Amino acid sequence: MGFTSTITETTVFGNKRVAFGTFTGDGGSTGGEIETGLDRVDMIHLQQSGSSAVNATSINETLPLASGDVTVVTAPDMVGFWIAYGA
């Protein structure tokens, strides 16, 4: 199946659009695209979930990003949460 991401909520904080969601890797996946639904991404935070959250995630982009799709690198089969701020 690979890497998937889901938007679970969107809102506005002041003058920023904000999107929240989850990501899931399986089948040995080491990352992929998080589709935030934003037109521009100024910042994104990733949080691994699970009982032994010891591996780091990485954002493989230069921010601000002029699109809403963010490439991330993870440990194999990592599951977690994300929040992105932008426009």
Contact map, one row per residue, 1 for C-alpha under 8 A:
111000000000000000000000011000000000000000000000000000000000000000000000000000000000000
111100000000000000000000111110000000000000000000000000000000000000000000000000000000000
111110000000000000000011110011111000000000000000000000000000000000000000000000000000000
011111000000000000000011100000011100000000000000000000000000000000000000000000000000000
001111100000000000001111000000001110000000000000000000000000000000000000000000000000000
000111110000000000001110000000000110000000000000000000000000000000000000000000000000000
000011111100000000111100000000000011100000000000000000000000000000000000000000000000000
000001111100000000111100000000000000000000000000000000000000000000000000000000000000000
000000111110000000111000000000000000000000000000000000000000000000000000000000000000000
000000111111000011110000000000000000000000000000000000000000000000000000000000000000000
000000001111100011100000000000000000000000000000000000000000000000000000000000000000000
000000000111111111000000000000000000000000000000000000000000000000000000000000000000000
000000000011111111000000000000000000000000000000000000000000000000000000000000000000000
000000000001111100000000000000000000000000000000000000000000000000000000000000000000000
000000000001111110000000000000000000000000000000000000000000000000000000000000000000000
000000000001111111000000000000000000000000000000000000000000000000000000000000000000111
000000000111101111100000000000000000010000000000000000000000000000000000000000000000111
000000000111100111110000000000000000010000000000000000000000000000000000000000000011111
000000111110000011111000000000000001110000000000000000000000000000000000000000000011100
000000111100000001111100000000000001000000000000000000000000000000000000000000001111000
000011111000000000111110000000000000000000000000000000000000000000000000000000001110000
000011110000000000011111000000000000000000000000000000000000000000000000000000111100000
001111000000000000001111100000000100000000000000000000000000000000000000000000111100000
001110000000000000000111110000000000000000000000000000000000000000000000000011110000000
011100000000000000000011111111100000000000000000000000000000000000000000000111100000000
111000000000000000000001111110000000000000000000000000000000000000000000000111000000000
110000000000000000000000111110000000000000000000000000000000000000000000000010000000000
010000000000000000000000111111000000000000000000000000000000000000000000000110000000000
011000000000000000000000111111110000000000000000000000000000000000000000001111000000000
001000000000000000000000100111110000000000000000000000000000000000000000111111000000000
001000000000000000000000100011111000000000000000000000000000000000000011111100000000000
001100000000000000000000000011111100000000000000000000000000000000000011100000000000000
001110000000000000000000000000111110000000000000000000000000000000001111000000000000000
000111000000000000000010000000011111000000000000000000000000000000001111000000000000000
000011100000000000000000000000001111100000000000000000000000000000011100000000000000000
000000100000000000110000000000000111110000000000000000000000000000011100000000000001000
000000100000000000100000000000000011111000000000000000000000000000011000000000000000000
000000000000000011100000000000000001111110000000000000000000000000110000000000000000011
000000000000000000000000000000000000111110000000000000000000000001110000000000000000011
000000000000000000000000000000000000011111000000000000000000000111110000000000000000011
000000000000000000000000000000000000011111110000000000000000001111110000000000000001111
000000000000000000000000000000000000000111110000000000000000001110000000000000000001111
000000000000000000000000000000000000000011111000000000000000001100000000000000000001110
000000000000000000000000000000000000000011111100000000000000000000000000000000000111100
000000000000000000000000000000000000000000111110000000000000000000000000000000000111000
000000000000000000000000000000000000000000011111000000001000000000000000000000011110000
000000000000000000000000000000000000000000001111100000001000000000000000000000011100000
000000000000000000000000000000000000000000000111110010111000000000000000000001111000000
000000000000000000000000000000000000000000000011111010000000000000000000000001111000000
000000000000000000000000000000000000000000000001111110000000000000000000000000110000000
000000000000000000000000000000000000000000000000111110000000000000000000000000000000000
000000000000000000000000000000000000000000000000011111000000000000000000000000000000000
000000000000000000000000000000000000000000000001111111100000000000000000000000000000000
000000000000000000000000000000000000000000000000000111110000000000000000000000000000000
000000000000000000000000000000000000000000000001000011111000000000000000011000000000000
000000000000000000000000000000000000000000000001000001111100000000000000011000000000000
000000000000000000000000000000000000000000000111000000111110000000000001111000000000000
000000000000000000000000000000000000000000000000000000011111000000000001110000000000000
000000000000000000000000000000000000000000000000000000001111100000000111100000000000000
000000000000000000000000000000000000000000000000000000000111110000000111100000000000000
000000000000000000000000000000000000000000000000000000000011111010000111000000000000000
000000000000000000000000000000000000000000000000000000000001111110000000000000000000000
000000000000000000000000000000000000000011100000000000000000111110000000000000000000000
000000000000000000000000000000000000000111100000000000000000011111000000000000000000000
000000000000000000000000000000000000000111000000000000000000111111110100000000000000000
000000000000000000000000000000000000001110000000000000000000000111110000000000000000000
000000000000000000000000000000000000011110000000000000000000000011111100000000000000000
000000000000000000000000000000000011111110000000000000000000000011111100000000000000000
000000000000000000000000000000001111100000000000000000000000000000111110000000000000000
000000000000000000000000000000001111000000000000000000000011100010111111000000000000000
000000000000000000000000000000111100000000000000000000000011100000001111100000000000000
000000000000000000000000000000111100000000000000000000001111100000000111110000000000000
000000000000000000000000000001110000000000000000000000001111000000000011111000000000000
000000000000000000000000000001100000000000000000000000111100000000000001111111000000000
000000000000000000000000000011100000000000000000000000111000000000000000111111000000000
000000000000000000000000110111100000000000000000000000000000000000000000011111000000000
000000000000000000000001111111000000000000000000000000000000000000000000011111100000000
000000000000000000000001110011000000000000000001100000000000000000000000011111110000000
000000000000000000000111100000000000000000000001110000000000000000000000000011111000000
000000000000000000000111000000000000000000000111110000000000000000000000000001111100000
000000000000000000011110000000000000000000000111100000000000000000000000000000111110000
000000000000000000011110000000000000000000011110000000000000000000000000000000011111000
000000000000000001111000000000000000000000011100000000000000000000000000000000001111100
000000000000000001110000000000000001000011111000000000000000000000000000000000000111110
000000000000000111100000000000000000000011110000000000000000000000000000000000000011111
000000000000000111000000000000000000011111100000000000000000000000000000000000000001111
000000000000000111000000000000000000011111000000000000000000000000000000000000000000111
